[in-house]
Amino acid sequence: LCHFIYRYGLFFFSNKNNADHDMGFDGPTSRREDETEIMNHWIMFAQWFLPHFILQFTGFVFPLPIKRHPDGNRIWPQYRWEALVFSFRCISLLGLAWTRKINKLTLEDGSWSIMPAAFCVGLTMVSADWISLWYKSHVGMKGNRTIRDLTAPKWVLYFMSSAQFHATVHCLLTSNRLSVQIAALTVVQLSAFGMTLRRKGFISQKKGVLLYAMVLVLGMIVIFDDLRRRSLFNVAIFFGNVAAVLRMYWGMDKYVLWCGVAIVLNYLLRQGILNDEAFAILSPMMHISSWLLLLGSCYLKHG
């Protein structure tokens, strides 16, 4: 928790006009470094994030009721495993971003591909689905949806769920900046913390949902800041909103959906289409139309 507060403090109160502003995660100052310096970078990385990974395992010490509480906002065993999987995704993508940072690989020079991040996203989905199927077959539980099974207005849950699609799009767009995955890790670990507080009776159901919504908003602020700095704001919002509508309203298979998004985004980036002047004119219209699509689908689904 202290690490998250420190990093968000740097994000909101340090010099954001600095082009390298990345919550204090400073990479090497030059391309040429010897093996000792590179090793020191990875030792720092381990010091930053190994405690977060260990934290996920400590949660398995505490006994929990096997089934999810009806209000949906209390931690349960299946979510504990899913949180471990999503934490591993965050830390894997943090490692990918750190590799790109210490090797000075950037989007602008075309020196990286979406596919390594897409592999992490795909592996996470397969692992989460396997956990859900295991609990369904061994415990007799129906598939639980972390957000959409909460007790809250349906339209609120719809838009909270859509935030997850934006987070996944940004996972695919992982560059050489660590701040976005820190935001994602904050969502995973603080939501589990909030569910634990709710189970212990320290906070009410309403406060639990508000805590989760607040963490999502903070994460979206970090995501939007990163996209703005990389001139990807309009296109990323478009893909996030369209993906949310295709999945939540039309029911498209998520593996087909994310494979398609990854292939299209990778093509656009590798071909330099996103830097084209004509696309720069088109992208704001794509952005606005995607919000209209999301709002319309929410109205048609939940009135």
URJO-V272272 format. One record per pair of residues at least 4 apart in sequence whose C-alpha atoms are under 8 Angstrom apart, sorted by the first residue. I is the first residue (numbers start at 1). GAP is how many residues later the second one is. If there is no record, write none. Layout:
I	GAP
I	GAP
This chain:
1	4
2	4
3	4
4	4
4	178
4	182
5	4
6	4
7	4
7	16
7	17
8	4
8	15
9	4
9	5
10	4
10	13
10	14
11	5
11	10
11	11
11	12
12	4
15	6
16	5
17	4
19	210
22	4
22	155
22	156
22	157
23	155
23	156
25	153
27	14
27	71
27	74
27	75
28	73
28	74
31	71
31	72
31	73
33	4
33	5
34	4
35	4
36	4
37	4
38	4
38	64
39	4
40	4
41	4
41	61
42	4
43	4
44	4
45	4
45	50
45	53
46	4
47	4
48	4
49	4
49	42
50	4
51	4
52	4
53	4
53	34
53	35
53	38
54	4
55	4
56	4
56	27
56	28
56	31
56	133
57	4
57	27
59	21
60	20
64	11
64	12
64	13
65	11
65	12
66	10
66	11
67	9
67	10
67	74
68	4
68	6
68	7
68	8
69	4
69	5
69	7
70	81
71	79
71	80
71	134
72	74
72	77
72	78
72	79
73	77
73	78
73	122
73	125
73	132
73	135
73	136
74	121
74	122
74	123
74	124
74	125
75	4
75	5
75	117
75	120
75	121
75	124
76	4
77	4
78	4
78	53
78	54
78	57
79	4
79	67
80	4
80	112
81	4
81	50
82	4
82	46
82	49
83	4
83	105
83	106
83	109
84	4
85	4
85	39
85	42
85	43
86	4
86	38
86	102
87	4
87	98
87	101
87	102
88	4
89	4
89	31
89	32
89	35
90	4
90	91
90	92
90	94
90	95
91	4
91	90
91	94
92	4
92	28
93	4
93	24
93	27
93	78
93	81
93	88
94	4
94	84
94	87
94	88
95	4
96	4
96	21
96	78
96	80
97	4
97	77
97	78
97	79
97	80
97	81
98	4
98	78
98	79
98	80
99	4
99	77
100	4
100	5
100	6
100	75
100	76
101	4
101	5
101	75
101	76
104	72
105	4
105	6
105	7
105	71
106	4
106	5
106	6
106	69
106	70
107	4
107	5
107	68
110	159
110	160
113	153
113	157
114	4
114	58
114	59
114	60
114	148
114	151
114	152
115	4
115	57
115	147
115	151
116	4
117	4
117	54
117	55
117	56
117	57
118	4
118	53
118	54
118	141
118	144
119	4
120	4
121	4
121	47
121	50
121	51
122	4
122	133
123	4
124	4
125	4
126	4
127	4
128	4
129	4
130	4
131	4
132	4
132	11
132	12
133	4
133	10
134	4
134	5
135	4
135	5
135	6
136	4
136	5
136	6
136	7
137	4
144	5
145	4
146	4
147	10
147	13
147	14
148	6
148	9
148	10
148	13
150	7
152	4
152	5
152	57
153	4
154	4
154	148
155	4
155	143
155	147
156	4
157	4
158	4
158	140
159	4
160	4
160	53
160	56
161	4
161	83
162	4
162	78
162	79
162	82
163	4
163	53
163	57
164	4
165	4
165	75
165	76
165	78
165	79
166	4
166	70
166	71
166	73
166	74
166	75
167	4
167	17
167	53
167	56
167	73
168	4
168	72
169	4
169	67
169	70
169	71
170	4
170	10
170	53
170	66
171	10
172	90
178	4
179	4
179	43
180	4
180	39
180	42
180	43
180	46
181	4
182	4
183	4
183	35
183	36
183	39
183	40
184	4
184	35
185	4
186	4
186	5
186	29
186	33
187	4
187	25
187	28
187	29
187	32
188	4
189	4
190	4
190	22
190	25
191	4
191	20
191	21
191	24
192	4
193	4
194	4
194	14
194	17
194	18
195	4
195	13
196	4
197	4
197	5
197	6
198	4
198	5
198	6
198	7
198	10
203	4
203	5
204	4
205	4
206	4
207	4
208	4
209	4
210	4
211	4
212	4
213	4
214	4
215	4
216	4
217	4
218	4
219	4
220	4
221	4
222	4
223	4
224	4
224	9
225	4
226	4
227	4
227	5
227	6
227	9
228	4
228	5
232	4
232	42
233	4
234	4
234	49
234	50
234	52
234	53
235	4
235	48
235	51
235	52
236	4
237	4
237	50
237	53
238	4
238	48
238	49
238	51
238	52
238	53
239	4
239	22
240	4
241	4
241	49
241	50
241	52
241	53
242	4
242	48
242	51
242	52
243	4
243	14
243	18
244	4
244	5
244	50
245	4
245	5
245	48
245	49
245	52
246	4
246	5
246	6
246	11
247	4
247	5
247	6
247	7
247	10
248	4
249	48
249	49
249	52
252	4
252	5
253	4
254	4
255	4
256	4
257	4
258	4
259	4
260	4
261	4
262	4
263	4
264	4
265	4
266	4
267	4
268	4
268	5
268	6
269	4
269	5
272	4
273	6
274	5
274	6
275	4
275	5
276	4
277	4
278	4
279	4
280	4
281	4
282	4
283	4
284	4
285	4
286	4
287	4
288	4
289	4
290	4
291	4
292	4
293	4
294	4
295	4
296	4
297	4
298	4
298	5
299	4
